[in-house]
Amino acid sequence: MITRSLSPLERRAEAAYLVHLEHLRTCPRCDLGWAAEERCRGGFYLREDLRRARRAVLRYEPPPGRR
């Protein structure tokens, strides 16, 4: 399998995803819940950061076939 190097935006999105997962794993209030009713503010902001990073990749990076 051929892998390509990630762009800076893709690396940022990957890092945001890993930080969000780590928070969900360790936060007793979030407690590994993706759709928890009582989410802490930290989880909320990390999720929003993840969404912004993913949107930036979709908006500014061309699809892999068009490079």
N, C-alpha and C positions, 0 to 999 in steps of 0.2 A: 504494500500500500504506500502510495506517495503522499506525504504530508507537506503542507505548505506552512511557511512561517506566518504567524499571526501579525496582523497590523496593530499599531498602537491602540486603536479604538477597540479592536477585538480583545486585546490583552486587558484593557480596562474593564470591558464587560465581563470577561472571565473572572477577573479579580473581584468585581462587585458581587458576582454570583457566589464565589467561595466565601466571601465575608458574610453574606447574607445566610448561607448555609451554616456557617460556624456560629452565628448569632442564634439561629433557630435551635441548634444543637445544645447550646450552653445556657440560654436564657430560661429561667424557670417559669417566667410568665408566658412566653411564646410556646415553650414546650413542644418543639418540633411540629407545630401546627401551621400549615400553609393558609388555612382559612379560620384561624382561631378568632373567637369573638372578642376576647380580651388580649389584645396584642399591645406590647409596650411601645412607647414612642420611638425607641431606638430601632425596633423591627420595622416600624412604619417608614422611617426615613431611609433605612437600608433598602427596603423593597422599592421605594420610589427612585433611589439612586440606581438600582439595578434596571428598572424600566427605562430610565433616561439613557443609560449606557447602551442597552439593547436597541433603543430607537435610533441612537446616533450611528450605530453600526449599520442598521438597515437604511438609514437616510444617506450616509456619506460614503459607504463602501460599496463598490460595484459587486454584483454577484460573482462567484468564482469563475463561471464560464465566460465572462466578458472581459477578463483582464488581458 
